[in-house]
Amino acid sequence: MNIVTFPIFNWTFNINPVAFRIFNIDIYWYAILIALSFVIAIIALKKQDGKYGIKYNDILDLAIFLIPISLIGARLYYVAFNFGYYINNPSQIFNIRSGGMAIYGGLILGVIAIYFFCKKKNIQFLDLLDYIIPYVALGQSIGRWGNFINGEAYGTITSMPWKMGIYKQGVLEYVHPTFLYESITTFFIFIILLKIGKNRKFKGELTCIYLILYSFARMIIEGIRIDSLMLYNIRISQILSIVLFVAFCIIWTSNVKKVKKTK
């Protein structure tokens, strides 16, 4: 049972990470929220049917293998940067019910899967990325609440008014609710991408903007998390965020200049 408080609202939550049991198997809220994020995103994508010449039925076909591949990627990324633990506890590699996923891993393997799907279906790769990327942000926003229920993905000690109280070894500490920062940020990215998507300037623009905004936010948020994936003393996701931010700022700027020249 996790006890979490938000003193600014005088709220206290006693949270059981296990939602229910089936045949003596614990089903965690974390897994339910991850599944829910995919389901909501796929249903919401129905409104995009026909956009950029992409049919919704193709999205349903894509989802069949994109969802498990993305989950595998997210898990592999997490395991790779916690290799010391998992090499000594190999049976835990497959135990994803209580957490241990990394969004960047899911994005990387997911993009590779989408590329080959586009080749097979003769769909423009950048069009398909732009088609789904707003709803990736929406899914992230929902999925981060799994971290809240697990009592993880929080930050350093803070005295900010919006601080979150958690009990660590029986001692109450007030920390940055970094899961909430990312949930709110990705929801606003979702709204921004929907608006920009109404007047896209070039193929891949929404994907560029998503990566610019998300990597910038993650770069900052990762700096105050206490559970970052590390390589020696380097925060892996923070370094990756910096690289993505710089690279896609350059790509976006270059494409915008090209568009202006053609007008």
N, C-alpha and C positions, 0 to 999 in steps of 0.2 A: 504494500500500500504506500503510495506517494502522497505526501502532504505538501500542498503548494498554496501560497498566500499572495494576495495583491493588496497590500495595506492601503493604497490610495482609494480603493473601493470597499475596503473592509470585507474582502472576499477570502474564504478559505475553502480549498477543495481537498477532499480525501479521495484519491484516485486509485482504483485498482486497474493495473495495466491489462488484466485478463477480462475480456468481455463475457465469455461463457466457455463451457466445456462441451465437447462432443466426443463420446466414446473415450473419456479420460484424457483427451487432448485439449490443452489450453488454446483458445483462440484469442489472440491479443487485439486490443483496440488499434494498435499500430498497424497491423496487417489489414484490418477492416478499413481504416482511413486511407491507406495506400490504394486499396482496391476501389474505394469510393471515389478517390480523386481521378482514377482512370475512367470509371463509369461516367461520372459527370462530364468530364472533358469530351468523351466520345459522343454522348448525347447532345452536348452543346454544339459540337461540330456539325450536326445536322443542318443548322442554320446557314452553313457555308456551302451547302450543296451547289455545285456548278461553278463556284468561284475559281478563277484562274483556269477554268476548263477541267477541274477535277471533280469527279463524281463521289458522292458520299459512300457508295458501295465499295469504292476502292479504299476508302479510309477503314471501312469495316474489315476488308481483307487484310489491310496493313496491320490493324490492331491485333489480329490473331497471333502474329509472331513478334510484333514490335513490343508488346507488353512484357512477355517473358524475357525477351532479349535485353530490354532496358533494365529489368530487375536483376538479371544476371550481371550486366555491366556495372550496375550500382553496387552490387555485392562484391564483385571481383576487385573493384577499385578500393573499397573499404578494407577487404582482406589483404590486398597487396601492401597497403601502408600500415597494416597491423600484423605484418608477417611473423614477427617474433612470437606473438601470442598464438597465432593459428598454426604455426609449425609444431608447436607443443600441444595444441588442442585441436587436431584436425577434424574431430567430430563436430566442432562448433562452427565450422565453415558454412554448414548448411542450415544452421539455426538462425533464421532471419526473423522469427516471430517476435522477438523482443528488441529488434533494432539492428543497426549496423549496416546502413545503406549510405551511399554517397552519390548525390545528384549528378556530379560531373561524370562519373563512370557510366551512369545511365544515359546521359546525353551523348557521350562519345560513341558507345556501342550502338545506341539508337540511331544516330546519324549514319553510321556505316550501314546498318540494316536498311534504312530508308533509301540510301544510294542504290543498293542492289535491287530493292523493290521497284524503284523508278526505272532502272534499266530493263527489268522484266516486263513492266507494264507500259513502257514507253511514255512515261510522265516526266515533265520537266522537274528536275531535282530541286531547284530553288523555289519553284512554284509550290511544290508540296511542303517544303520546309515553312514557307510563309503561311501556307494554309493552316498548319497545325500549331505553329509556335505560340500564338496567343494562349492557346488552351493548355500548352505545356506549363506556361506561367500560372494559369488558373489551378492546374493540378498540383503544382508545387505549393501554392498558397494553402490548399486544403491539406495536403500531405504533411506539412510541417506541424500540424496539431497532433500528429502521432508522437512527435518528439516531446510535446507538452505532457501527454498522458504517460509517457515512459519516464518523465523526469530527467530529460537529457537535452543536449544542444542549448545549454544556457551559457551565460558569460561570466565575466569577472565580477567581483564584489562592487556594488555601487550604492550610492545614497540618492540617486535620482528619484523623483516622485513616483515614477512608473515602475519602480523596482519590483522584483518578484522574490518572495521568500521561499526558500527550500530548506529542508533539514538534511544536513550532512553529518552522519555519525551522531545523530541526536542533537546537533547544534543548529539553530536557526541562522541562516545566512541570507543576506539580500543581494541578489545578483541581477545582471542584465538579462531580460527575457529575450535572448537573441532569436529563439524560434519564432517569437511574435514579430520581431523586426523583419525577419525574412518573409513571414507570411503576409504581412501588410505590404511590404515592398513588391512582392511578386503579384499581389492582387492589383496594385496600381500599374504595374508593368502590363498586365493583362488588359486593363482599361485603355492604357495608352496605345497598345498595339491594335486594339479594335478600331480606335479612332484613326490611326495612321493607315490602317489597312483599307480604308474607304477611298484613299487617293494615293496608292503606292506609286513611287517614282521610278523604281527599277526592281527587277527580279532579285529577291534575296534581301530587300530592304528591311522587312519586318524581322528577319533572322538576325541581321546586323544590329538593329536597334535593341532587340532582346538581349543579345550577347553584350552589348555596350552597357546597357542599364543594369543587367543582372550581375555581370562581372564587377562593375563598379561598386554596387551595393554589397556583394559578397566579399570583396576586397576589404571593405570597412568592417563589416560584421564579423568576418573571420578573425580580425585582429583582436577582438574582445572575447572570443569563445575560449573556453578552457579545455575543450575536447577535440581540438583540431587534429587532423591527420598530419603526422610529422615525418619528415625525413631528416634525421639528425636534429638540428635546431630550426629547420625551415618548415613553415606552415605550407603544405603542398597546395591546398586549395587557394590560398592567398596569392602565391606565386603564379599559379595557373590563371587566376582572375586578372592579375596585372597584365600578363601576356595577352590574354583574350581582349582585354579592354583596349590596349594599345593597338593591337592588330586590327580589330574591327572598327576602331575609330578611323584608322587609315583607309581601310576598305570602304567604309561608308562615305567618307569625305571624297575619296577618289571617284566613286560612282555618282555622287551628287554633282560634282564638277563636270563629269561627262554628260549628265542629263542637261545641265544648264547650257553647255556648248551646243547641244543639238537643237535648242529652242530658237 
